[in-house]
Amino acid sequence: MIPKGIRVVVIWCAVIPLLCAGSWNRDGKPMPDNSWAKSDGDFGVQLVLTDKPDELFAAWEKPGPAVIVGETAGVVRGKPIVGVVFFAACAPDARGLCEATLRFTMSGPDGKPYGKAQNGELWIGKAPPSKGQMQLSVGNIGAIIEPKDSLGIYTVTAEVLDKVSKKILVLKRSFEAVEAVEKK
């Protein structure tokens, strides 16, 4: 797991789809759910894959109104790829705190599990983000496609459970692993 801050920021709708006024939006227009961004009522989650995790986590730690996320649909063998979940409006319990978890799995080009499933924290024991704000999950999944690993399409799945509202949202996103180009 790669550590990251627990600061809440607003991410611009023009940068990535997000939960604004209760629905996923891009350029201010509502978007339907898809495999990697879903909502149930005000609770919304989005799975993002990045090949620049250090930049994402460093940007998240800086004060400011927005974080620009460098998403990717591919990764070069030997380089990291990390999946994170952005979310909004987890349900507070009687103490006013969220109890939300996630479970990441990854499958390789052959459809078989790639690595072990990872249980992690979406947001536990913390107040929910304010209305209209997104938060970065505490837990994440990372991989480096090694020389022994197959090239092709890998799929990351994130099962997100809000234990207070009992809502479960399952997200899937794929990336293509390719061979590094040799420099001449």
Solvent accessible surface area in square Angstrom, and as a share of the most:
residue,aa,sasa,rsa
1,M,140,0.63
2,I,58,0.29
3,P,119,0.75
4,K,28,0.12
5,G,15,0.14
6,I,101,0.51
7,R,61,0.22
8,V,49,0.28
9,V,5,0.03
10,V,59,0.34
11,I,1,0.00
12,W,126,0.44
13,C,33,0.19
14,A,75,0.58
15,V,40,0.23
16,I,2,0.01
17,P,1,0.00
18,L,1,0.00
19,L,9,0.04
20,C,32,0.19
21,A,92,0.71
22,G,26,0.25
23,S,38,0.25
24,W,4,0.01
25,N,11,0.05
26,R,98,0.36
27,D,100,0.52
28,G,56,0.53
29,K,143,0.61
30,P,101,0.63
31,M,51,0.23
32,P,114,0.72
33,D,73,0.38
34,N,48,0.24
35,S,61,0.39
36,W,47,0.16
37,A,2,0.02
38,K,54,0.23
39,S,30,0.20
40,D,62,0.32
41,G,54,0.52
42,D,78,0.41
43,F,4,0.02
44,G,0,0.00
45,V,0,0.00
46,Q,0,0.00
47,L,0,0.00
48,V,0,0.00
49,L,2,0.01
50,T,0,0.00
51,D,51,0.27
52,K,100,0.42
53,P,9,0.06
54,D,108,0.56
55,E,108,0.49
56,L,4,0.02
57,F,13,0.05
58,A,52,0.41
59,A,33,0.26
60,W,0,0.00
61,E,96,0.43
62,K,133,0.56
63,P,125,0.78
64,G,37,0.35
65,P,96,0.61
66,A,26,0.20
67,V,3,0.01
68,I,118,0.60
69,V,10,0.06
70,G,38,0.37
71,E,63,0.28
72,T,31,0.18
73,A,77,0.59
74,G,24,0.24
75,V,5,0.03
76,V,56,0.32
77,R,39,0.14
78,G,43,0.42
79,K,117,0.50
80,P,52,0.32
81,I,3,0.02
82,V,3,0.01
83,G,1,0.01
84,V,0,0.00
85,V,0,0.00
86,F,0,0.00
87,F,0,0.00
88,A,3,0.02
89,A,35,0.27
90,C,2,0.01
91,A,26,0.20
92,P,70,0.44
93,D,37,0.19
94,A,116,0.90
95,R,160,0.58
96,G,31,0.30
97,L,44,0.22
98,C,0,0.00
99,E,43,0.19
100,A,0,0.00
101,T,28,0.17
102,L,4,0.02
103,R,104,0.38
104,F,1,0.00
105,T,49,0.29
106,M,13,0.06
107,S,31,0.20
108,G,9,0.09
109,P,57,0.36
110,D,103,0.53
111,G,57,0.55
112,K,134,0.57
113,P,117,0.73
114,Y,54,0.21
115,G,62,0.59
116,K,183,0.78
117,A,40,0.31
118,Q,61,0.27
119,N,110,0.57
120,G,16,0.16
121,E,41,0.18
122,L,0,0.00
123,W,7,0.02
124,I,67,0.34
125,G,37,0.35
126,K,45,0.19
127,A,61,0.47
128,P,39,0.25
129,P,9,0.06
130,S,71,0.46
131,K,170,0.72
132,G,32,0.31
133,Q,48,0.21
134,M,0,0.00
135,Q,0,0.00
136,L,0,0.00
137,S,0,0.00
138,V,48,0.28
139,G,0,0.00
140,N,2,0.01
141,I,7,0.03
142,G,39,0.37
143,A,16,0.12
144,I,77,0.39
145,I,0,0.00
146,E,74,0.33
147,P,109,0.68
148,K,176,0.74
149,D,18,0.09
150,S,69,0.45
151,L,68,0.34
152,G,19,0.18
153,I,95,0.48
154,Y,1,0.01
155,T,35,0.21
156,V,2,0.01
157,T,26,0.15
158,A,0,0.00
159,E,72,0.32
160,V,0,0.00
161,L,52,0.26
162,D,1,0.00
163,K,96,0.41
164,V,50,0.29
165,S,39,0.25
166,K,155,0.66
167,K,55,0.23
168,I,99,0.50
169,L,18,0.09
170,V,57,0.33
171,L,0,0.00
172,K,99,0.42
173,R,48,0.17
174,S,51,0.33
175,F,2,0.01
176,E,79,0.35
177,A,2,0.01
178,V,62,0.36
179,E,93,0.42
180,A,47,0.36
181,V,137,0.79
182,E,153,0.69
183,K,196,0.83
184,K,243,1.03
